[in-house]
């Protein structure tokens, strides 16, 4: 799928260094949406913690990049 951009409010639990190389789940077949200054091409999936901050969803083991969620 290549590189995609996303505007996700995930800074409470994650720094840039923690995200580089991390596998996460996302939806890539939605139309891009302008969110502030960012054209978001991916809906990154997560769940809210007790305070409503996003906790990312990811596979429990390394999987091939670009795999389909089923």
C-alpha positions in Angstrom: 0.0 0.0 0.0 3.0 2.3 0.4 3.2 5.1 2.9 0.0 6.8 4.1 -0.7 9.7 6.4 -3.1 9.8 9.2 -4.3 12.4 11.7 -4.8 10.4 14.9 -4.9 11.9 18.4 -2.5 9.4 20.0 0.1 11.6 21.7 -1.0 10.8 25.2 0.4 7.3 25.1 2.9 7.4 22.2 5.9 9.3 21.1 7.2 9.4 17.5 10.1 7.0 18.5 7.6 4.5 19.9 5.6 4.5 16.7 8.4 4.0 14.1 8.3 0.4 13.0 5.2 -0.5 15.1 2.5 -2.5 13.4 -1.0 -1.1 13.9 -4.4 -1.8 12.4 -6.1 0.7 10.1 -8.7 1.1 7.4 -7.2 2.2 4.1 -10.2 2.0 1.7 -12.0 5.1 3.0 -11.8 8.3 1.0 -9.1 10.7 2.3 -10.4 13.4 4.7 -8.9 16.8 5.5 -8.4 17.0 9.2 -6.9 20.4 10.1 -3.7 20.8 8.0 -3.4 17.0 7.4 -5.0 15.0 4.6 -5.7 11.8 6.5 -5.6 8.7 4.2 -5.9 6.0 6.9 -8.2 5.5 9.9 -5.9 4.1 12.6 -7.8 1.8 14.9 -7.7 2.1 18.7 -9.7 1.8 21.9 -10.2 4.4 24.6 -8.6 4.0 27.9 -10.3 5.0 31.2 -9.8 8.7 30.4 -10.7 8.5 26.7 -7.2 8.6 25.3 -6.5 6.3 22.3 -4.7 3.0 22.8 -3.7 1.6 19.5 -4.8 -1.9 18.3 -2.1 -4.1 16.8 -1.3 -7.7 16.1 0.2 -9.8 18.9 2.9 -11.2 16.6 4.7 -9.7 13.6 2.6 -10.2 10.4 3.3 -9.3 6.8 2.7 -5.6 6.1 -0.5 -4.7 4.3 -2.4 -7.9 5.4 -6.2 -7.8 5.4 -8.1 -7.8 8.7 -10.7 -10.5 8.9 
